[in-house]
Amino acid sequence: MAKGIDSIAHKATINAKGETIAVLGNGLNYIFPEENVGLYKEIIEQGGLVITEYPPNTKASSQYFLQRNRIVSGISIGVLVIEAAYRSGTSVTAKLARIQNRKLFVLPHEIDDKYGVGTNKLIRKGAILTTSTKEIINEFEFLTYKNIQKRENKAKKKIIKKEYKEIYELIEEKEIGVDELCIRSNKTIKEINEIVFMLEIEGYIKKVAGGYKCI
């Protein structure tokens, strides 16, 4: 739960209704950094885990954070490197991932970005240059992008306004046109057009040749 990418990744997973595992560089009686006490609780409440190899009263140190990186990479099926300076803890994690035969994904950076020196170096050494989540998912046979999309759609449905939900669910079943939406929902063309317009601009559906489909 270190500052920066670590915390962002945990928070993003929680926001997407996923489960995440935080590996500490200290004991469970010391949450570091202190501002992540709330995040610690959210991870547990949402079914995730907070684990450590250190005794409960062990305080955080840079050495422990480096040591715990082998656990971070070890419990993962792959490691995505967002940014890395020439010498950094991230580079250590990347090295451990290779040793543990984990797939290593890296975002490319501009050549004059000091936080991209390490990432570009990893790409030169054979890491997988990555520009989208789909590219990562496609590297694993047991994952399918379609299944991931279904999970994302379920999460979206939870926050769709009640008056739009019926139409969204009809579109989710199959590509469908305005006329059929009117028949199946017993709504007027005007009502349907207003709803699909809002669903489209909010990023839930898109217009296709046959009508509309969920994104």
C-alpha positions in Angstrom: 0.0 0.0 0.0 2.9 2.3 -0.7 2.2 5.8 -2.0 1.8 6.3 -5.8 1.0 3.5 -8.2 0.5 0.9 -5.4 -2.3 2.9 -3.7 -3.8 3.9 -7.0 -4.0 0.2 -8.2 -5.7 -0.8 -5.0 -8.2 2.0 -5.1 -9.0 1.5 -8.8 -9.7 -2.2 -8.1 -12.0 -1.4 -5.2 -13.9 1.2 -7.4 -14.3 -1.5 -10.0 -15.8 -3.8 -7.3 -12.8 -6.1 -7.5 -10.7 -7.9 -4.9 -7.1 -6.9 -4.3 -4.2 -8.1 -2.2 -1.9 -5.6 -0.4 1.6 -6.8 0.7 3.1 -4.8 3.5 6.7 -3.8 4.2 5.9 -3.8 7.9 3.8 -5.5 10.6 0.0 -5.4 10.7 0.0 -3.1 13.7 1.6 -0.3 11.7 -0.2 0.9 8.6 2.2 2.7 6.3 1.6 5.4 5.1 -0.8 6.4 7.8 -3.2 8.0 5.3 -3.9 4.6 3.9 -5.7 3.3 7.0 -9.0 3.9 5.2 -7.7 2.0 2.2 -6.6 -0.9 4.4 -10.2 -1.2 5.8 -11.8 -1.0 2.3 -9.6 -3.8 1.0 -10.7 -6.1 3.8 -14.4 -5.1 3.6 -14.5 -5.8 -0.1 -13.1 -9.4 0.3 -9.4 -8.6 -0.4 -6.4 -9.4 1.7 -3.6 -7.5 3.5 -0.6 -9.8 4.1 2.9 -9.5 5.5 5.8 -11.8 6.5 6.8 -9.5 9.4 5.8 -9.7 13.1 2.8 -7.4 14.0 5.0 -4.7 15.7 7.5 -4.4 12.9 7.8 -0.8 11.7 8.1 0.0 7.9 11.5 0.4 6.3 12.8 0.7 2.8 14.6 -2.6 3.2 11.4 -4.4 4.1 9.6 -2.9 1.1 12.3 -4.2 -1.2 12.2 -7.6 0.4 8.4 -7.9 0.1 8.6 -7.3 -3.6 9.4 -11.0 -4.2 6.0 -11.7 -2.7 4.2 -9.1 -4.8 5.5 -10.7 -8.0 5.3 -14.3 -6.6 1.5 -14.1 -6.0 0.8 -12.5 -9.4 0.3 -14.1 -12.8 2.0 -11.1 -14.3 3.5 -7.8 -13.4 2.7 -4.5 -15.1 5.3 -1.8 -14.8 3.8 1.7 -15.2 7.0 3.8 -14.5 10.5 3.1 -13.3 13.6 5.2 -12.9 17.0 3.8 -13.7 17.4 2.4 -10.2 14.1 1.8 -8.4 12.1 -0.7 -6.3 10.0 -1.3 -9.4 13.0 -2.5 -11.3 13.7 -4.9 -8.5 10.2 -6.3 -8.7 10.5 -6.6 -12.5 13.8 -8.6 -12.0 12.1 -10.9 -9.5 9.1 -11.4 -11.9 11.5 -12.7 -14.5 13.2 -15.0 -12.0 9.8 -16.4 -11.0 8.8 -16.9 -14.6 6.0 -14.3 -14.5 5.0 -12.3 -17.6 6.3 -8.8 -17.5 4.3 -6.0 -19.1 5.6 -2.5 -19.5 4.2 0.9 -20.6 6.6 2.7 -23.0 7.8 6.2 -22.1 9.4 9.2 -23.9 13.1 8.9 -23.9 13.7 12.0 -21.9 11.4 11.0 -19.1 13.5 10.1 -16.0 10.7 7.8 -14.8 10.7 6.0 -18.1 14.4 5.1 -18.3 13.8 1.9 -16.4 10.7 1.0 -18.4 12.3 1.5 -21.8 15.3 -0.6 -20.6 13.0 -3.4 -19.6 11.3 -3.4 -23.1 14.8 -3.6 -24.7 15.5 -6.7 -22.5 12.3 -8.4 -23.8 9.4 -7.3 -21.6 6.1 -7.1 -23.3 5.4 -3.6 -24.6 1.8 -2.8 -23.5 -0.7 -0.1 -24.5 -4.0 -1.6 -23.4 -5.6 -4.0 -20.9 -6.8 -6.2 -23.7 -3.2 -6.9 -24.7 -2.5 -8.2 -21.2 -5.6 -10.3 -21.0 -4.8 -11.9 -24.4 -1.5 -13.2 -23.0 -3.3 -15.6 -20.7 -5.3 -18.5 -22.2 -7.6 -18.8 -19.2 -8.7 -15.2 -19.4 -11.0 -13.9 -22.1 -11.7 -10.3 -22.9 -15.4 -11.1 -23.3 -15.6 -12.4 -19.7 -13.8 -9.3 -18.4 -16.3 -7.1 -20.3 -19.2 -9.0 -18.7 -17.8 -8.2 -15.3 -17.4 -4.5 -16.2 -20.9 -4.4 -17.5 -22.3 -5.8 -14.3 -20.4 -3.1 -12.4 -21.8 -0.5 -14.7 -25.4 -1.7 -14.2 -25.1 -1.0 -10.5 -24.7 2.7 -11.2 -27.1 3.1 -14.1 -30.1 5.3 -13.3 -33.2 3.3 -12.6 -35.1 4.8 -15.6 -32.4 3.7 -18.0 -31.8 0.2 -16.6 -34.6 -1.6 -18.4 -33.4 -0.4 -21.8 -29.8 -1.1 -21.1 -30.6 -4.7 -20.2 -32.5 -5.1 -23.4 -29.6 -3.8 -25.4 -27.2 -6.0 -23.4 -29.1 -9.2 -24.6 -28.4 -8.4 -28.2 -27.9 -5.7 -30.8 -31.3 -4.0 -31.0 -33.0 -1.2 -32.9 -35.2 1.6 -31.6 -38.4 0.0 -33.0 -37.9 -3.3 -31.2 -37.0 -1.4 -28.0 -40.3 0.4 -28.2 -42.2 -2.9 -28.7 -40.4 -4.7 -25.9 -40.4 -1.9 -23.4 -43.9 -0.4 -24.3 -42.3 3.0 -24.5 -42.7 5.7 -27.2 -40.0 6.4 -29.8 -39.5 9.8 -28.1 -38.8 8.1 -24.7 -36.5 5.5 -26.3 -34.5 8.1 -28.2 -34.0 10.2 -25.0 -32.8 7.1 -23.0 -30.4 5.7 -25.7 -29.0 9.2 -26.2 -28.2 9.4 -22.5 -26.8 5.9 -22.4 -24.6 6.7 -25.4 -23.1 9.9 -24.1 -22.5 8.3 -20.7 -20.5 5.5 -22.4 -22.8 2.5 -21.7 -23.8 1.8 -25.3 -22.8 2.7 -28.9 -24.6 3.0 -32.2 -24.1 0.2 -34.7 -25.6 -0.8 -38.1 -28.4 -2.9 -36.4 -29.2 -0.3 -33.8 -27.4 -0.2 -30.5 -25.0 -2.5 -28.5 -23.4 -2.4 -25.1 -19.8 -1.3 -24.8 
